Amino acid sequence: MKDLLGFLIRRLGWMAITLWAVYTVSFVLMRAAPGSPFSAERAMPPAIEQQMRARYNLDAPPLQQYWDYMWGILSRGDLSWSIKLEDYSVNQVIAEGFPVSASLAIFALVFAIILGVSAGVISAVYRGTVADVAMMATAVLGIAIPNFVLASIAILLFVFLIPLFPAAGWGTLRQVALPALCLGLPVAAYIARLTRAGMLESLSREHVRTAFAKGLPKRTVIIKHVLPGALLPVVSYLGPATAGVLTGSLVLEKIFALPGMGSHFIYAATQRDTTLATGMVLTYTVLLFVMNTIVDLAYAVIDPRVELE
């Protein structure tokens, strides 16, 4: 318990430093980029633009903007108001978009883990067979093809040619299935290769050979003696996989017209909504840090030899 508490305290400290660094870099880059949030084809009257700048504290010196925004986050958890989405605060936009993005990511990860582990186990158990070659070739294709390309192919196949799923929308299982499938397939391909490699290594160990020599059923040996050790690389990969799912969902949410954080993030970047973009960057940073921490804890639980540092 003492080690766990110390580990969590250290992680919180590193997360605070990381958030500060990310916020600083984001602030500098967005202020250094040409243009302004009020740039448009139709010029805004100077008096109205001045009022808008005063409302969002953009008329203050850059250093004052930096500290005011940071103090609002630290003291009240306030990410300010969106510049382009009138009457919406950044907190409200994130609160409405997070459940959608989180649901999509969870469905994609669950699908990827089930499919990837199953394919890796079958491929390792039947090493050198047609099934092994076919699954690993499919895994290579899954890694090589970007998820937005998979999304385009899936829409052509399963929306227009074979109308099994709707092209867009959110709220039903049929609407989330196709984007989750496209988001999870590349992750499943990596997991399949990692599982296969871990299984082959575990199958060559002495205690596994001893279990087979004792006459234990093949399924029992694989589940109890082989699979736990083979899944350690998969657990380590889940941290980067979560990052890939979260960042990959930015494009897929736009393709499938999902009202998640990714769509708002892209909107904020294209419309130069600096407050919304900053809030999204900080939110994604927190999510990735939390998921990596959970993965490290899970790794220590699965393998007692691993110490939390």
C-alpha positions as CSV (number, residue, x, y, z in Angstrom):
1,M,0.0,0.0,0.0
2,K,2.9,2.4,0.8
3,D,4.5,1.7,-2.5
4,L,1.2,2.3,-4.3
5,L,0.6,5.6,-2.5
6,G,4.1,6.8,-3.3
7,F,3.7,5.7,-7.0
8,L,0.4,7.6,-7.3
9,I,1.9,10.7,-5.7
10,R,4.9,10.7,-8.0
11,R,2.6,10.2,-11.0
12,L,0.4,13.2,-9.9
13,G,3.5,15.3,-9.6
14,W,4.7,14.4,-13.1
15,M,1.2,14.9,-14.5
16,A,1.1,18.5,-13.1
17,I,4.5,19.2,-14.7
18,T,3.4,17.7,-18.0
19,L,0.1,19.7,-18.0
20,W,2.0,22.9,-17.3
21,A,4.5,22.2,-20.1
22,V,1.7,21.3,-22.6
23,Y,-0.3,24.4,-21.6
24,T,2.7,26.6,-22.1
25,V,3.6,25.2,-25.5
26,S,0.0,25.3,-26.7
27,F,-0.3,28.9,-25.5
28,V,2.8,30.0,-27.3
29,L,2.1,28.2,-30.6
30,M,-1.5,29.4,-30.8
31,R,-0.5,33.0,-30.2
32,A,2.4,32.7,-32.7
33,A,0.2,31.4,-35.5
34,P,-0.9,34.0,-38.1
35,G,-4.5,35.2,-38.0
36,S,-6.9,35.6,-35.2
37,P,-10.1,33.9,-34.0
38,F,-12.0,36.9,-35.4
39,S,-10.6,36.6,-39.0
40,A,-13.3,35.8,-41.5
41,E,-14.2,36.5,-45.1
42,R,-16.5,39.2,-43.9
43,A,-14.6,41.8,-41.8
44,M,-15.9,42.5,-38.3
45,P,-16.4,46.2,-37.4
46,P,-13.5,47.3,-35.3
47,A,-15.7,48.3,-32.3
48,I,-17.3,44.9,-32.2
49,E,-14.0,43.1,-32.5
50,Q,-12.6,45.2,-29.6
51,Q,-15.6,44.2,-27.5
52,M,-15.1,40.5,-28.3
53,R,-11.4,40.8,-27.5
54,A,-12.2,42.3,-24.1
55,R,-14.8,39.6,-23.4
56,Y,-12.2,36.8,-23.9
57,N,-9.4,38.8,-22.3
58,L,-7.5,38.9,-25.6
59,D,-6.8,42.6,-25.3
60,A,-4.6,42.0,-22.3
61,P,-0.8,41.5,-22.7
62,P,0.2,37.9,-23.6
63,L,1.8,37.2,-20.2
64,Q,-1.3,38.5,-18.4
65,Q,-3.5,36.2,-20.6
66,Y,-1.2,33.3,-19.8
67,W,-1.5,33.7,-16.0
68,D,-5.2,34.6,-16.0
69,Y,-6.1,31.5,-17.9
70,M,-3.9,29.3,-15.8
71,W,-5.3,30.8,-12.6
72,G,-8.8,30.1,-13.8
73,I,-8.0,26.4,-14.3
74,L,-6.2,26.0,-11.0
75,S,-8.7,27.9,-8.8
76,R,-12.0,27.0,-10.4
77,G,-11.3,24.3,-13.0
78,D,-12.6,26.9,-15.5
79,L,-11.4,26.4,-19.1
80,S,-13.1,29.7,-20.1
81,W,-15.7,30.2,-22.9
82,S,-15.5,29.0,-26.5
83,I,-14.9,31.9,-28.9
84,K,-16.7,30.4,-31.8
85,L,-19.4,28.3,-30.1
86,E,-21.4,31.2,-28.6
87,D,-22.9,30.7,-25.1
88,Y,-21.0,27.4,-24.6
89,S,-18.2,27.1,-22.2
90,V,-15.3,24.8,-22.9
91,N,-16.3,22.8,-19.9
92,Q,-19.7,22.3,-21.4
93,V,-18.4,21.2,-24.8
94,I,-16.0,18.7,-23.2
95,A,-18.8,17.4,-20.9
96,E,-21.1,16.8,-23.9
97,G,-18.4,15.3,-26.2
98,F,-16.5,13.2,-23.7
99,P,-19.2,10.4,-23.2
100,V,-19.3,10.0,-27.0
101,S,-15.5,9.8,-27.4
102,A,-15.1,7.6,-24.3
103,S,-17.8,5.1,-25.5
104,L,-16.2,4.9,-29.0
105,A,-12.8,4.3,-27.4
106,I,-14.1,1.6,-25.0
107,F,-15.9,-0.2,-27.8
108,A,-12.8,0.0,-30.0
109,L,-10.4,-1.3,-27.3
110,V,-12.7,-4.1,-26.2
111,F,-13.1,-5.2,-29.8
112,A,-9.4,-4.9,-30.4
113,I,-8.4,-6.9,-27.3
114,I,-10.9,-9.7,-28.0
115,L,-10.1,-10.0,-31.7
116,G,-6.3,-9.5,-31.3
117,V,-5.8,-11.9,-28.4
118,S,-8.0,-14.6,-30.1
119,A,-6.1,-14.3,-33.4
120,G,-2.7,-14.3,-31.7
121,V,-3.5,-17.4,-29.6
122,I,-4.8,-19.4,-32.6
123,S,-1.9,-18.3,-34.7
124,A,0.6,-19.4,-32.1
125,V,-1.0,-22.7,-31.3
126,Y,-1.3,-23.6,-35.0
127,R,2.1,-22.1,-35.9
128,G,3.1,-22.6,-39.5
129,T,-0.3,-23.5,-40.8
130,V,-2.5,-21.7,-43.3
131,A,-4.5,-20.1,-40.4
132,D,-1.2,-18.7,-38.9
133,V,-0.1,-17.3,-42.3
134,A,-3.5,-15.8,-43.1
135,M,-3.9,-14.2,-39.7
136,M,-0.4,-12.6,-39.6
137,A,-0.8,-11.4,-43.2
138,T,-4.1,-9.8,-42.2
139,A,-2.4,-8.3,-39.1
140,V,0.3,-6.7,-41.3
141,L,-2.4,-5.2,-43.6
142,G,-4.3,-3.9,-40.5
143,I,-1.1,-2.2,-39.2
144,A,-0.2,-0.7,-42.7
145,I,-3.6,0.7,-43.6
146,P,-4.7,3.9,-41.7
147,N,-8.0,3.8,-39.9
148,F,-9.5,6.6,-42.0
149,V,-8.8,4.5,-45.1
150,L,-10.4,1.6,-43.4
151,A,-13.4,3.9,-42.6
152,S,-13.8,4.9,-46.3
153,I,-13.7,1.2,-47.4
154,A,-16.1,0.2,-44.6
155,I,-18.6,2.9,-45.6
156,L,-18.5,1.8,-49.3
157,L,-18.9,-1.9,-48.3
158,F,-21.3,-1.9,-45.3
159,V,-23.3,1.3,-45.9
160,F,-23.8,1.5,-49.7
161,L,-23.1,-2.0,-51.2
162,I,-24.4,-4.0,-48.2
163,P,-26.5,-1.6,-46.1
164,L,-25.9,-3.1,-42.6
165,F,-24.9,0.1,-40.8
166,P,-25.9,3.7,-41.0
167,A,-23.4,6.1,-42.4
168,A,-23.5,8.6,-39.5
169,G,-25.2,9.5,-36.3
170,W,-25.0,8.5,-32.7
171,G,-27.2,6.8,-30.1
172,T,-27.6,3.2,-31.1
173,L,-25.3,0.2,-31.2
174,R,-25.5,0.0,-35.0
175,Q,-24.3,3.6,-35.2
176,V,-21.3,3.0,-33.0
177,A,-20.3,-0.5,-34.3
178,L,-18.8,0.6,-37.6
179,P,-16.6,3.5,-36.4
180,A,-15.5,1.3,-33.4
181,L,-14.6,-1.4,-35.8
182,C,-12.5,0.9,-38.0
183,L,-10.8,2.4,-34.9
184,G,-10.0,-0.9,-33.3
185,L,-8.8,-2.9,-36.3
186,P,-5.2,-1.5,-36.4
187,V,-4.9,-1.9,-32.6
188,A,-6.2,-5.5,-32.9
189,A,-3.5,-6.2,-35.5
190,Y,-0.7,-5.1,-33.1
191,I,-2.2,-7.1,-30.3
192,A,-2.4,-10.2,-32.5
193,R,1.3,-10.0,-33.3
194,L,2.3,-9.3,-29.7
195,T,0.1,-12.1,-28.4
196,R,1.5,-14.6,-30.9
197,A,5.1,-13.7,-30.0
198,G,4.4,-13.9,-26.3
199,M,2.6,-17.3,-26.7
200,L,5.5,-18.7,-28.7
201,E,8.0,-17.6,-26.0
202,S,5.8,-19.0,-23.2
203,L,5.2,-22.3,-25.0
204,S,9.0,-23.0,-25.0
205,R,9.4,-22.6,-21.2
206,E,10.2,-25.6,-19.0
207,H,7.1,-25.4,-16.8
208,V,4.8,-25.4,-19.9
209,R,6.6,-28.5,-21.2
210,T,6.2,-30.1,-17.8
211,A,2.5,-29.4,-17.8
212,F,2.1,-31.0,-21.2
213,A,4.2,-34.0,-20.0
214,K,1.9,-34.5,-17.1
215,G,-1.0,-35.0,-19.5
216,L,-2.9,-31.8,-18.7
217,P,-5.4,-30.9,-21.4
218,K,-4.1,-28.5,-24.0
219,R,-6.8,-25.9,-23.3
220,T,-5.9,-25.9,-19.5
221,V,-2.2,-25.5,-20.2
222,I,-2.8,-22.6,-22.6
223,I,-5.2,-20.7,-20.4
224,K,-3.5,-21.3,-17.0
225,H,0.2,-21.5,-17.8
226,V,0.8,-19.9,-21.2
227,L,-1.7,-17.1,-21.6
228,P,-0.9,-15.0,-18.5
229,G,2.8,-14.6,-19.4
230,A,2.0,-14.1,-23.0
231,L,-0.3,-11.1,-22.2
232,L,2.3,-9.0,-20.5
233,P,3.5,-7.4,-23.7
234,V,-0.1,-6.7,-24.6
235,V,-0.8,-5.0,-21.3
236,S,2.3,-2.8,-21.9
237,Y,1.0,-1.9,-25.3
238,L,-2.4,-0.8,-24.0
239,G,-1.0,2.6,-22.9
240,P,0.2,3.6,-26.4
241,A,-2.9,1.8,-27.9
242,T,-5.1,4.1,-25.8
243,A,-3.2,7.1,-27.2
244,G,-3.7,5.8,-30.7
245,V,-7.4,5.2,-30.2
246,L,-7.9,8.7,-28.7
247,T,-6.0,10.5,-31.4
248,G,-7.3,8.3,-34.2
249,S,-10.8,9.1,-33.2
250,L,-10.3,12.7,-34.2
251,V,-10.6,11.9,-37.9
252,L,-13.1,9.1,-37.5
253,E,-15.5,11.2,-35.5
254,K,-15.5,13.7,-38.4
255,I,-16.0,11.0,-41.0
256,F,-18.9,9.5,-39.2
257,A,-20.3,12.8,-38.0
258,L,-20.1,11.8,-34.3
259,P,-20.6,14.6,-31.7
260,G,-17.5,13.7,-29.7
261,M,-14.5,15.6,-28.5
262,G,-12.5,14.9,-31.7
263,S,-15.0,16.8,-33.9
264,H,-14.8,19.8,-31.6
265,F,-11.0,19.6,-31.5
266,I,-10.8,19.7,-35.3
267,Y,-13.4,22.5,-35.4
268,A,-11.3,24.5,-32.8
269,A,-8.1,24.1,-34.8
270,T,-9.6,25.1,-38.1
271,Q,-11.6,28.0,-36.7
272,R,-8.7,29.2,-34.4
273,D,-10.8,28.9,-31.3
274,T,-7.9,29.2,-28.9
275,T,-9.7,28.6,-25.7
276,L,-11.5,25.5,-27.0
277,A,-8.3,24.1,-28.5
278,T,-6.4,24.6,-25.3
279,G,-9.1,22.9,-23.2
280,M,-9.1,19.9,-25.6
281,V,-5.3,19.6,-25.5
282,L,-5.3,19.6,-21.7
283,T,-8.1,17.1,-21.5
284,Y,-6.4,14.7,-23.9
285,T,-3.2,15.0,-21.9
286,V,-5.0,14.1,-18.7
287,L,-6.7,11.1,-20.3
288,L,-3.5,9.7,-21.7
289,F,-1.7,10.2,-18.4
290,V,-4.5,8.4,-16.5
291,M,-4.6,5.5,-18.9
292,N,-0.9,5.0,-18.8
293,T,-1.0,5.0,-15.0
294,I,-3.8,2.4,-15.1
295,V,-1.8,0.2,-17.5
296,D,1.3,0.4,-15.3
297,L,-0.8,-0.7,-12.2
298,A,-2.4,-3.5,-14.2
299,Y,1.1,-4.7,-15.3
300,A,2.2,-4.8,-11.7
301,V,-0.9,-6.8,-10.7
302,I,-0.4,-9.4,-13.5
303,D,3.3,-9.8,-12.9
304,P,4.2,-9.6,-9.2
305,R,7.9,-9.4,-10.1
306,V,7.3,-5.9,-11.4
307,E,7.8,-3.1,-8.8
308,L,6.0,0.2,-9.0
309,E,8.6,3.0,-9.5
